[in-house]
Amino acid sequence: MEIRLEEHTVREIFDGYEDNEESGVVGFGGRLNIRPAFQREFVYKEKERNAVIDTVFKGFPLNVMYWVEDEKGNFELLDGQQRTISICQYCSGDFSMMIDGTPRTFNNLTAYEKDRFLGYKLMIYICKGNDKEKLDWFRTINIAGAVLTPQELRNAIYTGQWLSDAKRYFSKNGCAAYKIANKYMNGEMNRQAYLERAIKWIAAREGIGIEDYMSAHQHDSNASELWLYFSGVINWVQTIFPKYRKEMKGLEWGVLFNQYGNDRLDPAALETKITALMADKEVTGKSGVYEYLLSGKEKFLSLRQFDEDERREAYEQQQGICPICRKHFDFEKMHADHITPWHAGGKTVPENLQMLCRDCNLRKSGEE
């Protein structure tokens, strides 16, 4: 991978500056994509934005910026969007700065002040390489900056029409994904949490990783496959579990859909079981109820365990003897076991506790 350090003035970067909102932001004679598909919307507040302009006025150095060069000699801004847009917006007259106690836009500056501002030099690292090299590089430089999410890092590399269309569904305030799935999803849309989860789920269905899926679809004309899959997942959840509970939020619904979406399930019967499990004091992991009902695996319920005092009392009463193999073991080598298991109605009470050696406990667990 090729990496080089260059200096460019504000005048060069502001040349050809256009902010077309959803269509993008460009500068540097039209050769720099200031807001690629992976970048967040402009989020600097007035104080931060003004600090950038004040730094330029004083001639102090700003942090280095990072661009990536494509095969045609054009550039995408990897790191430094907020600073770049702050500078360009000021040059466009979008806001004023307090200078010597007076609010002044760029157009109110003297010719000398304008020339000095436009002549300010920015330090920029430019890289050129394959997708993997650029992603690794961006992950590295991101450590020292305002940390991006893993999905924002991926978006930096796999740009294109597919990603732009996917963001329309998953990354905008009030987007389609939020409208149908906000009760079931964690994370922020504009930090790419919804998009990442949707790609993770559909990639898992195909047995590949998120980056592999994005690479395979980077040059697709649209993201309709991803959206239809995601909306199908949410429709399945709402159909199988029509009564919403807060424990449903943040579960890996796509992974469950991939595994059990074709099973014949009875929503009414499931609801009866959910009601009972939610009221069961033995079940401490209420959010695991749904995966338990689909998989049948008790581990998702986080069933209540015996405490230290209860285990010690049972051990002393047994005099350290495992009731199955009749051998003696140290306390630390014995396991607490429900004599009558939970699924057979057993409770986590001293009367239902026995201490077994490891091997006997594993065999008993396997038989249940």
C-alpha positions in Angstrom: 0.0 0.0 0.0 1.2 3.5 -0.9 1.0 6.2 1.8 2.2 9.8 1.2 2.0 13.0 3.2 0.9 16.2 1.3 0.1 19.8 2.2 -3.0 21.5 0.7 -4.3 24.9 1.4 -7.8 25.9 2.4 -8.1 27.6 -1.0 -7.4 24.3 -2.8 -9.8 22.3 -0.7 -12.6 24.9 -1.0 -12.2 25.1 -4.7 -15.4 23.6 -6.3 -17.0 23.1 -2.9 -20.6 22.0 -3.1 -23.0 20.6 -0.4 -25.8 18.8 -2.1 -27.1 17.3 1.1 -28.2 13.7 0.3 -26.3 13.7 -3.0 -23.0 14.4 -1.2 -20.4 17.1 -0.5 -17.4 17.7 -2.7 -14.4 20.0 -2.9 -10.8 20.1 -4.1 -11.9 21.0 -7.6 -14.6 18.3 -7.6 -12.0 15.5 -6.9 -12.6 15.1 -3.2 -15.7 13.4 -1.8 -15.9 15.1 1.5 -18.9 13.1 2.7 -18.6 9.5 1.4 -21.4 7.0 2.1 -19.7 5.8 5.2 -19.4 9.1 6.9 -21.7 10.5 9.6 -23.7 13.6 8.9 -22.2 16.8 10.1 -22.3 16.7 13.9 -20.1 19.5 15.2 -21.8 21.9 17.5 -21.2 25.6 17.3 -18.4 25.6 19.9 -16.5 22.8 18.1 -17.0 24.3 14.7 -15.9 27.8 15.8 -12.8 26.2 17.5 -11.7 24.9 14.1 -12.1 28.3 12.5 -10.3 30.0 15.3 -7.4 27.6 15.0 -7.0 28.5 11.3 -7.2 32.2 12.0 -4.4 31.9 14.6 -2.3 29.7 12.3 -2.1 26.9 14.8 -1.9 23.3 13.4 -5.0 21.2 13.1 -4.7 17.4 13.4 -3.6 15.6 10.3 -6.4 14.4 7.9 -6.6 11.2 5.9 -7.8 10.7 2.3 -7.9 7.6 0.1 -7.1 7.8 -3.6 -8.9 5.7 -6.2 -7.6 4.4 -9.5 -8.9 7.5 -11.3 -6.9 9.9 -9.1 -10.0 11.1 -7.2 -10.2 11.1 -3.4 -12.5 10.2 -0.5 -12.1 11.8 2.9 -11.6 9.1 5.5 -10.9 11.2 8.6 -11.4 14.9 9.0 -14.9 15.5 7.6 -16.0 17.7 10.5 -13.0 20.0 10.3 -13.2 20.1 6.5 -16.9 21.0 6.4 -16.5 23.6 9.2 -13.8 25.4 7.1 -15.8 25.2 3.8 -19.0 26.3 5.5 -17.2 29.4 6.8 -15.7 30.2 3.5 -19.2 29.9 2.0 -20.6 32.5 4.4 -22.8 30.0 6.2 -22.0 31.4 9.6 -20.1 34.2 11.4 -17.3 34.2 13.9 -16.7 36.7 16.7 -13.5 38.5 15.8 -12.3 41.3 18.1 -15.8 41.4 19.6 -17.6 41.7 16.3 -19.4 38.9 14.4 -17.9 38.6 10.9 -18.6 36.2 8.1 -15.9 35.3 5.6 -17.2 38.0 3.2 -16.7 40.6 5.9 -13.0 39.9 6.2 -10.4 42.2 4.6 -8.6 41.0 1.5 -5.5 40.3 3.6 -7.5 38.3 6.1 -9.2 36.3 3.4 -5.9 35.5 1.7 -4.3 34.5 5.0 -7.2 32.2 5.8 -7.3 30.6 2.3 -3.5 30.1 2.4 -3.6 28.0 5.6 -2.0 24.7 5.0 -3.6 21.3 6.0 -1.5 18.2 6.5 -3.1 15.2 4.7 -2.0 11.6 4.5 -3.2 10.0 1.3 -3.3 6.2 0.9 -3.7 4.0 -2.2 -4.2 0.3 -2.0 -6.6 -2.6 -2.1 -9.8 -2.8 0.0 -8.2 -4.9 2.8 -5.2 -2.6 3.1 -7.4 0.5 3.3 -9.6 -1.0 5.9 -6.7 -2.1 8.0 -5.2 1.4 7.7 -8.4 3.1 8.6 -8.9 0.9 11.6 -5.4 1.9 12.8 -5.8 5.7 12.3 -9.2 5.6 13.9 -7.6 4.6 17.2 -6.2 8.1 17.7 -9.3 10.0 16.5 -12.9 10.2 17.3 -13.6 6.5 17.4 -15.9 5.2 14.6 -18.0 2.1 15.0 -16.9 -1.1 13.2 -19.6 -0.6 10.7 -18.6 3.0 9.9 -15.1 1.6 9.3 -16.4 -1.0 6.9 -18.5 1.7 5.1 -15.3 3.6 4.5 -14.1 0.9 2.1 -17.2 -0.7 0.6 -18.7 2.4 -0.8 -21.0 2.5 -3.8 -24.6 2.6 -4.9 -25.5 -0.5 -2.9 -24.3 1.2 0.3 -26.0 4.4 -0.4 -29.3 2.6 -0.9 -28.8 0.4 2.2 -28.2 3.6 4.3 -31.5 4.9 2.9 -33.3 1.9 4.6 -31.2 1.6 7.7 -29.2 4.7 8.6 -31.3 7.8 8.4 -33.5 9.3 11.1 -37.0 8.0 10.7 -35.8 5.4 8.2 -37.9 2.4 7.1 -36.0 0.0 9.4 -36.6 2.2 12.5 -40.3 2.4 11.7 -40.8 -1.3 11.7 -38.1 -2.5 14.1 -37.1 0.1 16.7 -38.8 -2.0 19.5 -36.5 -4.9 18.6 -33.2 -3.2 17.9 -30.5 -1.6 20.0 -28.0 1.1 19.0 -28.1 4.3 16.9 -29.2 4.3 13.3 -26.8 7.1 12.3 -23.9 5.2 13.9 -24.8 2.3 11.6 -26.1 -0.1 14.3 -29.2 -1.1 12.3 -27.3 -1.6 9.1 -24.6 -3.6 10.8 -27.1 -5.9 12.5 -29.1 -6.5 9.2 -25.9 -7.3 7.3 -24.7 -9.6 10.1 -27.9 -11.6 10.0 -28.1 -12.0 6.2 -24.4 -12.8 6.0 -24.9 -15.5 8.7 -27.6 -17.0 6.6 -25.1 -17.4 3.8 -22.3 -18.6 6.1 -20.0 -15.6 5.5 -18.9 -12.6 7.4 -20.1 -9.0 7.2 -17.2 -7.8 5.2 -17.5 -10.7 2.8 -21.2 -9.8 2.2 -20.4 -6.2 1.7 -17.6 -7.0 -0.8 -19.9 -9.3 -2.8 -22.6 -6.7 -3.1 -20.6 -3.5 -3.2 -21.4 -2.9 -6.8 -25.0 -3.9 -6.8 -27.4 -1.2 -8.0 -29.6 -1.4 -4.9 -30.0 -3.0 -1.5 -33.4 -4.5 -2.0 -32.3 -8.0 -1.1 -31.1 -6.8 2.3 -34.2 -4.8 3.0 -36.6 -7.6 2.0 -34.7 -10.1 4.2 -34.7 -7.7 7.2 -38.4 -6.9 6.9 -39.1 -10.6 6.6 -37.3 -11.2 9.9 -39.3 -8.5 11.7 -42.6 -9.8 10.2 -41.7 -13.3 11.4 -41.0 -12.1 14.9 -44.3 -10.1 15.0 -46.2 -13.1 13.7 -44.7 -15.8 16.0 -44.5 -13.5 19.1 -47.4 -11.0 18.6 -47.4 -9.8 22.2 -44.4 -7.4 22.7 -42.3 -7.5 25.8 -39.3 -5.3 26.6 -37.2 -8.5 26.8 -37.5 -8.8 23.0 -35.4 -5.7 22.4 -31.8 -6.4 21.2 -32.1 -10.2 20.6 -30.4 -11.7 17.6 -33.7 -12.1 15.7 -32.1 -12.6 12.3 -30.0 -15.5 13.6 -33.1 -17.1 15.1 -35.0 -16.6 11.9 -32.2 -18.3 9.9 -32.4 -21.3 12.2 -36.1 -21.6 13.0 -37.9 -19.5 10.4 -39.3 -22.6 8.6 -40.4 -24.4 11.7 -44.2 -24.9 12.3 -44.8 -22.8 15.4 -48.1 -22.0 17.2 -48.1 -18.4 18.4 -50.9 -19.0 20.9 -49.1 -22.0 22.5 -45.9 -20.1 22.6 -47.6 -17.2 24.3 -49.0 -19.5 27.0 -45.4 -20.8 27.7 -43.9 -17.3 27.7 -46.4 -16.1 30.3 -45.5 -19.0 32.6 -41.8 -18.5 32.1 -41.9 -14.8 32.8 -43.7 -15.5 36.1 -41.3 -18.3 37.0 -38.9 -17.1 39.8 -36.4 -19.9 38.8 -35.9 -18.2 35.4 -33.5 -15.3 36.0 -32.7 -14.7 32.3 -36.1 -13.5 31.0 -34.7 -12.3 27.7 -33.5 -15.9 27.1 -37.1 -17.2 27.1 -37.6 -16.7 23.4 -34.4 -18.6 22.4 -35.2 -21.3 24.9 -38.7 -21.8 23.3 -37.2 -22.1 19.9 -34.2 -24.2 20.7 -35.3 -26.1 23.8 -32.0 -25.4 25.5 -32.3 -24.5 29.2 -29.0 -22.6 29.3 -30.7 -19.6 27.8 -32.9 -19.2 30.9 -30.1 -18.7 33.4 -31.9 -20.8 35.9 -31.4 -19.8 39.6 -28.4 -21.5 41.2 -27.8 -22.6 44.8 -25.7 -20.1 46.8 -22.4 -20.9 48.7 -24.0 -21.5 52.1 -26.6 -23.9 50.6 -23.9 -25.9 48.8 -21.6 -26.0 51.9 -24.5 -27.2 54.1 -25.4 -30.0 51.7 -21.8 -31.1 51.4 -21.4 -31.4 55.2 -24.6 -33.3 55.5 -23.3 -35.8 52.9 -19.9 -35.8 54.6 -18.4 -35.2 51.2 -19.8 -38.4 49.7 -21.2 -38.4 46.2 -24.6 -40.2 46.5 -24.2 -41.8 43.1 -20.7 -43.2 42.9 -20.3 -43.3 46.8 -16.8 -41.8 46.6 -15.4 -39.0 48.8 -14.4 -35.6 47.2 -13.2 -32.3 48.4 -15.9 -29.5 48.4 -14.2 -27.7 45.5 -14.5 -30.8 43.3 -18.3 -31.3 43.8 -21.2 -29.7 41.9 -24.6 -28.5 43.1 -27.3 -30.5 41.5 -31.1 -30.3 41.5 -32.5 -33.7 42.6 -35.6 -33.0 40.6 -34.7 -30.9 37.6 -36.4 -27.6 36.8 -38.2 -28.9 33.8 -39.8 -31.6 36.0 -40.9 -29.0 38.5 -37.9 -28.9 40.7 -37.1 -25.7 42.7 -33.9 -24.2 43.9 -34.5 -25.0 47.5 -32.2 -26.9 50.0 -34.6 -29.9 50.0 -33.9 -30.3 46.3 -30.1 -30.0 46.5 -27.5 -32.7 46.3 -23.7 -32.4 45.8 -22.4 -34.7 43.0 -18.9 -35.2 41.8 -18.1 -33.8 38.4 -18.4 -37.0 36.4 -21.7 -38.1 38.0 -23.1 -34.6 37.5 -22.2 -34.6 33.8 -23.7 -38.1 33.3 -27.0 -37.1 35.1 -27.2 -33.9 33.1 -26.8 -35.9 29.9 -29.5 -38.3 30.8 -32.1 -35.5 31.6 
